[in-house]
Amino acid sequence: MIILGRHRLRMHANPFSIRGPDEPVVWADIFPRAAPFALDIGFGCGDFPMALGQEHPEWNVVGLEIRQQYVDHLNQRAQAENISNVHGMLANANLHLAELFPADSLIFVSVNFPDPWFKKRHHKRRVIRPEFLEPLLSKLRADAQVHAMTDYQPIGHEMRDVLDNFAGFENIDGAGNFAPESTTGILTERERTHVARGDAICRMRYRVVAQKMEPQCETLLPEQPTFHNVFN
């Protein structure tokens, strides 16, 4: 259980019970100006998307959650602090990603401390799976990055292996490696707790790369853009 204000919130919820938006999302009605999207999946109490929005005012930060109380809390907090580029939404990333974002619109995606879904029959609920990465790739810009972290070592190794072996992503720290420290400089609530305890955290970051294609005739493939470190 987590305490949010005066309320006790359940840590777990069935993500496949979430209906998602009833109508197509019109982002122009939510954000005052068009901008690349940063997506935070499972934002919890909301410290990370709030800090991300303040750190990167050039992005529109969207947080997806499967618990309505967290969504309400984030949106109320963003409004109270006059942060106009942060918005929370009730949705399941595994089910609703395709309908939420246009192609080539995401510049950053974070999956921080996802539920490990220990039971084998629940493994399909895990976020970092090929079934999620395939539609995600079409939504990412050429200069996008995907970051993830967890304190549960088996899930950390699983996420790294899935991303390492998925065509279209490149491990910035080298295949088989984890990032040595925070990949954004922004600590989540869970991360602060684990750092204070001295717990090991599996952090990883990936950039989008062009999938290898056989050149036809003598046509040369264009050079791919490199990711500029926007976190400095």
N, C-alpha and C positions, 0 to 999 in steps of 0.2 A: 504493500500500500504506500502511496505517496500523499503527503499533505500539500494541498494547494489552497492557500487562503484558509478557510475554515472547513474545507471539504477533504475527505479521504477518497483518493482515486485508486481504482484497480490498476495494477501494473499491466495486466494482460486483457486482451479483447480479441474476439474472433474477427480477423480482417476481412473475411469473406462475407460477413454479415453487413458490411458497409455498402450502402447503395451508391454513394458518390453524388455528384451534382445532378439535380433533377432536370436542368436545362443546360444547353451549351454555355460554357463560360465566355463572357465578353470581357476580356482583360482591360479594355479601355474604360470600362465602368468601375474597375477596381483600382487601377493605378493611374495617377495623373498624367504620366507620359510613358511612351513606348521605350523599352529598354530590354537588353538581354535578361533572361530569367536565370536566377540561381534557385535551385530546388533542394530543400532540406527534408529528408524523408524520416518521419518519426521524431518530431522535434521536442516532445515531452513538455517540460515547463516553459520552454521558449527562449531561454537565454541565448542559445546559439544563433537562431535566425535574427533575433533582435540585434545582436552584436555584428552579425554579418551585414545586415542592412545599413548599420551606421558606418561600418568599415568600408563598405562599397556602395555609396549612394548612386553610382552609375548602373547598378543592377536593380531589378525588381525581384525581391526575395519571396518565394512561395514555400510555405511549410505545409506538408501533408501529414495528417494524423488520423488515427482510427478511433480517437476518443474525443467526443464533442466538447467536454469540459476544457481540454487543452486548447482546442481551436478557439473557443470563446475567450479564454484567458489571454492568448496571444494577440487576438484582434483588439481586445479591450486595452491591453497594455500598449500596443502600437499606437492606438488612437490617443491614449492619455499622454504618451510621450511625443506625440506629433511626428511619428516615424511613418511617412507616407509610402515607403517602398517595401513594406513588410506586410504580408497577408497570410493568414492560416486558413486551411481548407480541410474539411472532412472528406477524405478519400483514401482509397487503397492504391498505392503506387503500382502494385502488381496487376490491378484490374483496370484502373482508370487513366493511366499515363497517356495512352494513345489519344483519348478524347480531350485531354486537358491542354496539351501544348502543341503548337504547330511545329513543323519540321525545322531543324536548324535554329532553334530558339533558345536552347539551354547552354549557358556558358559554364555552369558549375553545378555539381550534384554532390550532396553529402549524405552518407548513411552512417549515423553515429550510434554506436551501441545498440544495434538492432536486437529484437527479441530472438534468442537462439532457437526457440521452438524445439525443445529437447526430444519430445516424443517423435518417433520415426514417422508416424502417420501425419504429423504436423510439419514435416520438413518442407512441404510444398508452400508453406506460408513464409519461408525465409525470403528475404528481399534479393540478395545477390545470387541470382540463378541465371542460367542462360536464357530461360524463358522471359526474364525481365530485361536482360541486357540487349537482346535483339531489338525490341521496339524502342528501347532507350537510345540506342545508337543513332537512329534516324532523327531523333529530337535534338541531338547534340551539335553544336557548332564545331567548325574545324579546329578552333582554339580552345575547346572545352576541356575541363578536368573533372574527374570523378574521385572523390575522397571517401574513405571508410575507416572505421575503427571499432574495436571491441576489446573488452577485457577477458573474454572467454577464448582461450587459446585455440581449441578445436575449430570454432567458427572463424577465428582470424585466419587460420591456415586454409580453411575451406574457401573463404571469400578471396583470399590472395590467389589461390590456385585457379579458381573459376575465372577471375579477371585476367590472370597471366595467360590463360589458354584460350581467351576469347578474342577472335580476330577483330581488330579495330581499336584495341586498347594497348597501351604500352606502359609498363611499370616504370615510373620516373626514377625509382631507386634501384632498378635492375631486377630482372626476373628472379623470383624466389626471395626477394628482400622485402623488409618492412621499412617504413620511414623511421629515421632515428629519433624524431621529436614531433611535436605538434605540426601538422601540415598547413595550418592557417594562422597560427598564433592566437586563436580563439579557443578557450577551454569551455566545454559543455559542463553542465551540473555534474553528470556522472564522471567525467574526466577529472574534474577537480577533486572529487572524492577519492578516486583511485590513485591519483598522483599523491595525495596526502598520505595514503596508506602505503605508498611504495609499491603498488601493484604493477605488474607488467601490462602494457597496453599494445595491442597490435594495430599499428597505423599504416595506412597505405594510400597511395595517390597514383592516378593514372591519367595519361593524356590520350586524346583521340589521335589515331594515326590512320592514314589511308590504307584500305585493304589492298593487299598485293594483287595486281592484275597483270596478265600477260599483254605487253604492248603489241598492237596490231600494226603490221607493216613497219614503217620506221617512225611512227608517231611517238614523240617523247611525252612521258607523263609530266605534268607541271610539278614544281617543287611545292611541298606542303608547308603551310604556315607553322611557325613555332609558337609555343605558348609563352606569353610574357608574364613574368612573375608579378601578378597584381597584388600579392600579399605583402610586398615590401613597402 
